[in-house]
Amino acid sequence: MSHLRRLQRQALLVLKRGFSTPAVTSLSKDEKEFKNFVADFAAKEISPKVREMEEAGRIDQNLVKKLFDNGLMGLEIPKKYGGMELGFFLTVLSIEEISKVDPSVAVLTDIQNTLVNALMMKIGNEEQKDYYLPKLAKYMVGSFGLTEETSGSDAFALKTTADKVGSGYVLNGSKMWITNSDLSSVFLVMANVDKTKGYKGITCFIVDRNAKGFSVGKPEKKMSLKASGTCSLHFDNVEIREDRVLGEIGQGYRYTIGFLNEGRIGVAAQMLGLAQGCFDSTIPYLLDRKQFGSPVYDFQGMQHQIAEASTRLEAGRLLVYNAARLVEGKKEFIKEASMAKHYCSQLAGYITRKCIDWCGGVGISTDLPQEKFFRDAKVGTIYEGTTNIQLNTIAKLVRKQYAKSEE
Ligand SMILES: Cc1cc2nc3c(=O)[nH]c(=O)nc-3n(C[C@H](O)[C@H](O)[C@H](O)COP(=O)(O)OP(=O)(O)OC[C@H]3O[C@@H](n4cnc5c(N)ncnc54)[C@H](O)[C@@H]3O)c2cc1C
């Protein structure tokens, strides 16, 4: 059969059956159920605590326990270790739903699931998995420590050293901006075992909070994600046993690149959820608020802006779900992940600004959620790779694509 005939037959089948490939954003029954479960959890358990946690500058311990009890901190961990054994797409859905209510809580679950658990599951040896995964699924919060005072975007210029002493290693140096570190009991830390090898000396170490010589600084005071603890870490001759090296010596840079590529889809989902949460809290107000005798939603000048915002939200969701489904399908996803992260962090800034404008004066009141969403949105263009770094990645891959097609 010719190529054209085959295409015609397929088109006829689609017409007869009345369906084609499902939309990237359409959810299966199980996906819908899970999304509703997380949305219910967020409404009941997170929503009443948002302001209190924001003011206290920390996440409520009872809430952390409930996140664990409901499986939301061990989403992809296999059942045999006490996890939910769900896929990456559902992890992304969960981050989006939580972020609609509180992006600070979302980042707690995001780092735990997409970086700490993922590294332990995929790189850890059997003994490490047996020891850490049941704890990470049930009660142990973890952090991922890469950034330092002098190495942010240029992450592999890190200065923390790990010198081989006897059968183990001794860590010296410090890290900055480490999410969850106020709560974490375990830290996956990148340090260099041999500076002469440059980035090929970077190795991942498992550091327990109570390790001698290890200390955690005070949480940074910041404009975004105030409840999420972001602290510095200090290593002063911290002795690490050889069996606490995660993965292979000198492969830390490779793990970092790989896992941050996936992790940034989590940040994209966080920004998407935040934008949607802000939009959802705003539209009912616009339908209700009257000026010049009619709801402010009814003015065409408003409607065009709302339509534009709604279109961009849909575009953001397509990018995020597509990138997450590519990961789950084990397809190439790096460019799509960077696009999703870049687009959704801009989207969050745009939507939250618009929502505040549409609400008028009350938009900047701390009685309404818009101003918090607006502040929280700012961090999206910075962490897990700034906007420029995402654009660098996208441009590099576009160049590669065209260079290939010229061959
Ligand atoms: C709230 C928060 C939580 C964080 N959590 C963690 C965590 O859990 N673990 C962790 O390891 N890190 C964490 N980070 C660190 C974060 O990943 C870095 O802040 C981020 O990678 C940017 O690094 P930097 O802040 O040093 O900025 P810099 O790298 O100093 O960048 C400054 C500016 O220069 C631009 N720039 C730099 N290089 C280039 C380039 N090559 N091309 C074009 N422009 C460039 C950047 O885009 C940016 O605009 C967190 C940060 C924040 C704010």
The ligand as a Gaussian input file, in Angstrom:
#p B3LYP/6-31G(d) Opt

LIG

0 1
 C       14.525000      30.492000      46.714000
 C       15.705000      29.771000      46.123000
 C       15.842000      28.408000      46.340000
 C       16.955000      27.731000      45.842000
 N       17.121000      26.387000      46.110000
 C       18.260000      25.760000      45.742000
 C       18.510000      24.420000      46.135000
 O       17.680000      23.766000      46.775000
 N       19.702000      23.855000      45.803000
 C       20.651000      24.525000      45.093000
 O       21.702000      23.956000      44.850000
 N       20.438000      25.805000      44.679000
 C       19.274000      26.434000      44.996000
 N       19.039000      27.737000      44.605000
 C       20.054000      28.432000      43.823000
 C       19.624000      28.737000      42.396000
 O       19.606000      27.569000      41.641000
 C       20.544000      29.825000      41.850000
 O       20.175000      31.023000      42.512000
 C       20.432000      29.984000      40.357000
 O       20.984000      28.889000      39.690000
 C       21.125000      31.268000      39.858000
 O       22.393000      31.401000      40.396000
 P       22.834000      32.785000      41.076000
 O       21.758000      33.169000      42.037000
 O       24.195000      32.615000      41.626000
 O       22.829000      33.838000      39.912000
 P       24.066000      34.120000      38.905000
 O       24.537000      32.842000      38.316000
 O       25.057000      34.979000      39.598000
 O       23.348000      34.943000      37.757000
 C       23.216000      36.379000      37.779000
 C       22.686000      36.822000      36.423000
 O       23.606000      36.492000      35.387000
 C       22.957000      35.774000      34.359000
 N       23.876000      34.785000      33.754000
 C       24.772000      33.990000      34.408000
 N       25.411000      33.206000      33.532000
 C       24.928000      33.508000      32.303000
 C       25.172000      33.030000      30.980000
 N       26.071000      32.066000      30.737000
 N       24.473000      33.564000      29.944000
 C       23.552000      34.545000      30.167000
 N       23.277000      35.030000      31.400000
 C       23.947000      34.508000      32.452000
 C       21.796000      35.070000      35.055000
 O       20.767000      34.724000      34.129000
 C       21.371000      36.124000      36.061000
 O       20.505000      37.026000      35.436000
 C       17.920000      28.434000      45.065000
 C       17.744000      29.791000      44.825000
 C       16.665000      30.479000      45.344000
 C       16.538000      31.944000      45.089000

